[in-house]
Amino acid sequence: MRFIESGAARTPSGLPFLPPSLRLPLRLCGAALCCALLSCAGTAPDSAPRPPGFAFRGTPRSLPAPKAVRSWDELKHQAARRMVAAAPFDATYAGPVPPVLLAIPVLEIELERDGSVASVKVLRYPTQAKDTTQMAIDAVRRAGPFGDVSRLSKPWKFVEVFLFDDERRFKPRTLDE
């Protein structure tokens, strides 16, 4: 619906009406301007205050060296905490698990003697949001190594269940045990 005021076509919101031939070029110019502004905004000085543990999406956080563990339970808890710590700051959630989950991939993680990741095997693929499986595998790889496992019983494998909410944020189930 258009309104005609003083010879200029206007939309109900009061903004000028644009013919279809101009809409796409203006949208492309607006998108280019947004990209230019965002690229400049990404070069913030290091002195800008950030919350503890902040990391830009897609960049891993730095991890401290893993602590020595005496049991598989200790290793699993340390690994789960490292997976959360190594993830981009908005890729995980804390607190109670939502009543309905988007996806639940289950991974078997095999370790080398030094705790580095030897292999990751998918034991359960989710029926929906299949991309969450790769997100879980990436979380495991970013978090390694998990600490020296040479004193633990063989095989050096453990299973982790990833609980993904509707926003594709994950939480290792071990943190709820």
BELZIKA-V45618 format. One record per helix or strand of 3 or more residues. SS is the DSSP state (@ for helix, = for strand). FROM is the first residue (numbers start at 1). LEN is the number of residues. If there is no record, write none. Layout:
[[SS FROM LEN] [SS FROM LEN]]
//
This chain:
[[= 2 4] [= 8 4] [@ 20 22] [@ 72 15] [= 106 6] [= 117 8] [@ 131 13] [= 157 8] [= 170 3] [@ 173 4]]
//
